[in-house]
């Protein structure tokens, strides 16, 4: 049976552990699609959900961290983020990661949106949490292999860095998509994109 788009579902027939890599687990699975007459073996990453803190100060600046990433082999600008502990609320996880990586805490927090980081091979979700009233209250509590540069960046600069390639982390780009519609960011969200159009609080208007 196929859906309205002509696609048939797949059914998982078996699964077994393939590799335990500490922060994630690789599972080897057998899947079958009767409707397409297809079957195959696939490898999936099992990893806990992630929480990302999009923290804004009262002045409308966003808290960013810069750190070395072994996957890309270089430094990246990112939002404070990490794995949600088992049984932990995603908002609490985002606030915990915010303090651990930057030394900041906030007054209010809510989930802006949820995305699947890479549904091709991962089953986890990423919770994007907006934190307002952020301020630095301590030195943070980074792990033994975590070293951060912390900076407050105006939203105009943040969106500019996303456009010009200074920020390449896809989760940051996803967070900025949700931020455009957040009323908490509206007073600070005045952007000058290419093409001569000015965007204010997520709505585009013709530039003068």
N, C-alpha and C positions, 0 to 999 in steps of 0.2 A: 504494500500500500504506500502511495506517495502523497505528499501534501500538495497544496495549491501551486507551489513552485516547482513541482515535479521531482522533489527530493524525498528519498526514503530514509527512515531512521536506521541507526546502527545499534546493535545490542552487544554488550560485553559478555563474553562467554567464560573467560577465566582471567585471573590476575595473580602474579607472583612477584615477590620482591626481587629486584635485580641488583641494586646497589644502595648502600646507606652512606650518604655523603654529609652527615651531621646536620646541616641546615635544611636539607631536603632529601627525599628518597626517590629513587628511580624504580618504577614498577613496569614490568613487562606484561602486556595484556593482549588477549585475542579478541577481536571484534568481528561481527558478521552483519551484513546488510542483506536481508532476504530480498527486499525490493529491487536492489541493484545487482543482486547475484554476485556479491563481492565479500571477501573476507581477508583479514590480514593481521599481522603482529605489529603492535605499536608500543612505544615507550613513553611513559607519562611521568612528570615530576609531581610528587606529592610534597607540598610545602604549606606551612601555615599562612593564614591571611596576613596581609600587610596593612599598616596604618601610616598615613602621611599627614604631617602637621603643616598646614598652610597658615602660618602664624603672622598676624598683622599687629603692629604696634599702634598706639593711639594716634601717631602721626601718619599712619597709613603705609609704613614701610614693612616689607616682608623679610622674615628671618630666613636666610640661606646658609647652608654649610658647604664647604669645599673640602673634598677628601680624595684620597687615591683609591681607584677602583681596579682590582686585579683582573676583572673581565676585560675591560677596555685598555688596561695597561697605562692609565693616565689619570689626571685629576679631573673631577667634574663638580660643577655647581649643582646642588640639589636642595630639596626640602628635607628637613629632619624626618626620618622614617625608620621603620623596622618591622619585625615580625610581631604580630599580636600573640601574647602568651595564651596558652590553653585556658579557656574559661574567662578570659579578659574581655571587657567591652572595648570595641575598636576606638571609641573616643578616649577612654582611659589609656589605651595603648599609645595613641598619638601624643597625648599629653606627656606620658612617660618618656617616649622617645625624644620629644621636644626638649625636655630638661636634660636628658642624658647627653644629647649631642650638642646642645647649644647653651645650656644654663638658663634658658628662658622658661617662664611660666605664663599662663594666660588667665583671663578673668572669665571668659565664656568660650564654649566650643560646641560645634554641631557638625554632623556629617553633611558634606556638600554633595557627594556622589560616590558611587561604587563602580569600579571597572574590573574587568578580567585582564591582568597584565599580558598574558600570552596564552589564549585558549587553545592554541595548537598543541601545546605540550604541558601546560600547567592547569591545575584545577583551583587554584586559590583566587581570592578576590583582593582588591586593594581599596581600602576605605580612605577617601580624601576628606580630611577633617579641617574645617575652618576654625582657627583660634583667634580671638580678638582680645585686645587689651594686653598684648604680649609685652613683657619686660624682662630684662636679665636680672636674675636674683641670685645666681651662684655660678660656680665653675663647671657645673654639669657632672656627669658620671659616665665618661666614655669607657668602652671596653679596652682590653690590653693592646689591641691592634688597631684602635681607632684614634686618629689624630685629625682635628678639624680646624679650619679657618671659619670663623663665624662673622657674618656681615648682615647689616640691615640695608635693604635695597628698595628704593622707590618703585611703585608698581609700573610706572612708565619705563623705567630701566629694566625691570624684570621681563616685561613683554618684549622689549627691544632685544634683550639677550636671547629670548626664545626664537625670535625671528632671524637674528643674524648668526645663529649657530654657537653662540657662547654657551648656551644651555642646550644640551642634546639629550638629556634624560627624558624618556617618553612619559614617565609618570608626572614629571613637572608640567609638561605640555598638557596632559590630561587635566591636571589640577587647574591650570589657567583657563581651560575651557569652562569649567564649572564656576570659577571665580568671576567671570564676566557677568554672570547673572545674579551674583550674591549682593543683596542690598547693603550689607555691611561694607562692601568695597566701593560702592557707588561714589561716595564723596572723593575718593582718591583715584578713580579709574578714568583718567583722561589720557587717551592714547592718540598717537599720530602715526597711523599705519601708512604704507605706501599707497599711492593712488589718489592723494588729495582729499581723503575723506576723514573726518574727525569722529572718533567714537567716544561717546560719553555714557558711562554706566551701562555699557553693553548695547547701546543703540547707535547706529551710524547716522551721521548727518553730513550734509555737504559742507566742505570747507570753504572758507571765504578767500 
